[in-house]
Amino acid sequence: MKRLASSAIFVMTIVGVLVVVALILSTGLGAVGRYLGLSGITWSFEMVGILFLWTTAIGAVLSEVAGENVSIDGNTSTSGRNRWFRIYHNLILLAVAAAFLWSGKAMLARTGFVPTPVMRAPSWTVQSIIVFMGATLAVIAIARIVSAFRERRQ
């Protein structure tokens, strides 16, 4: 299980780096296009907005995995807090993840295929970020809760 988790974290880190590189390239392309007066590059600013949101979502998930996302000390087994505090913390995280999933699903159902203004990409390219965050944070919370309950048996 730990191998799967570290593989998933590694893949998400690589994807995050690629998204940041694409964000930098899109920003640079838009700046150069504006400086040179090129009108066909306006899509790059919309791309920057989409990539920025994906960078934020991936970064938030990776920060939560590392235990650095929230200023509450105690969400890891090495924090010195008892396991009931960690379970409580992760139940709150699970509730937040459920809210993300619920609202993301509702948003996708209503406007997921409405095209974006410039690139005409479906809106789910942006809105699926909410579902992604909800699903990944739920997996993290559930894994931590299960780990805290197994802790007692050992």
N, C-alpha and C positions, 0 to 999 in steps of 0.2 A: 504493500500500500504506500509506503514511504517513497519507493522508487517511482511509482505512478505520480505521486504528488510532486516530487522534485522534477520529474520530466515535464509535467504540466506547467510548473513555475518557469522552467527553462524555456519552454516554447512560448509562453506568454511574455517573457522578458525579450526574447528575440523579436516577436511580433511588435512589442512596444518600441524597441529600438528602430525597427523598420518604419513604424508609423511616425516616429520623431524625425527620421531622415526624410521621409516623404513630406512631412510638415515643413521642414527647413527648405527643401527644394521648391515646394509650392510657394512658400513665402518669398524666396529669392526670385523665382520666376515672375511672380506678381509685381515685385518691386522693380525688377529690370524692365518688365513690360510697361509699367507705368512711367518709368523714367524715359524710356524710348518712345513712348506714345503709341504702343501697340494695342489695338483695341480687341484683338482676338484672345487675349489672355485673361479676361475678366473672370473666367471660371476658376482660376487659381485661388481667388479670395474665398469663394464658396468651399473649395476643397480644403483650404486652411481651417475654416470653421469646423468642418466635419472631422478633420484629422486632430484638431485641438481637443475636441470632445472625446475622441477615442483615446488620445494620449492621457487625458485626465482620468477616464474610466479605468484604463489598464493600470495606470499609476496608483489609483486608489485601491484597486484589488491587490496589487503587489505590496503596497504599503500595509494593508491589513494582514497579509500573509506574514510579513516581517514583524508585525506587532507595533508598527510605527504610525498607523493611520489615525488613531485616536489618542488623546492625552490621558487615558485611563491606564494606569499601571496595574497589570494583573491579568491580562488576557492570555498569558503564556504560562506553561507549567513551571518555568524557572523564575517567575516573578516573586515568589514567596507568599502570594495570596493563597487562601485556601481554595479548594476546588469548587465550592459552592459559589464563591464570588465569580470564578471563571465561568461557571455554568450560567449564572445570572447575566454576566456580560455578553455571553454568546447567545442567550435567548433574546436579548435586546437587539443584537446584530441580526438574528434570524427574523425578528419582527420588521426591522428596517428592510431586509432583503425581500420579505414577503410584500411589503408596501411597494418596493421597486417593481417586483414582478407583476403585481396587480395593476398598478398604474401604467406600466409599460405595455402590458397586454391590452389594456383599454385604449391606450393611445395608438398602438399599432392597428387595432381593429377599426378605429375611426379614420385615421389619416395615413396609414402605412404606405399606401400606394399613390398618394398625392405627390406630384413631381416637385422637386426643388426649383427655386426660381430661375437659376442660370443654367445649371448642368442638366436639368430635367431628370435627375436621378430620383428614384422613389424615396420618399421620406423615411422609409424603414432603415436606410443607410445611416441616418442620424438617430432615429428613435429606438433602434435595437440596442443602443448603448444602455438604456435603462434596464432592459431585460437581461443583457449580459451581466451588468453589475448585480442585479438581483439574484441571478442564478449562481454566479461565482461566490458571492458573499454568503448565500445560503449553504453552499457546499462547504465553505470554510467553517461556518458556525456549527453545522451538523457534525463535521469531523472533529472539531474541538470539543463539542459536548460529549460525543462518543468516547473520545480520548479521556476526558475527565471522569467519566463513569468507569472506564476500564482501569483507571489509576488506582482505584480502591482495591480491586481484585488482586493486584500484583503485590 
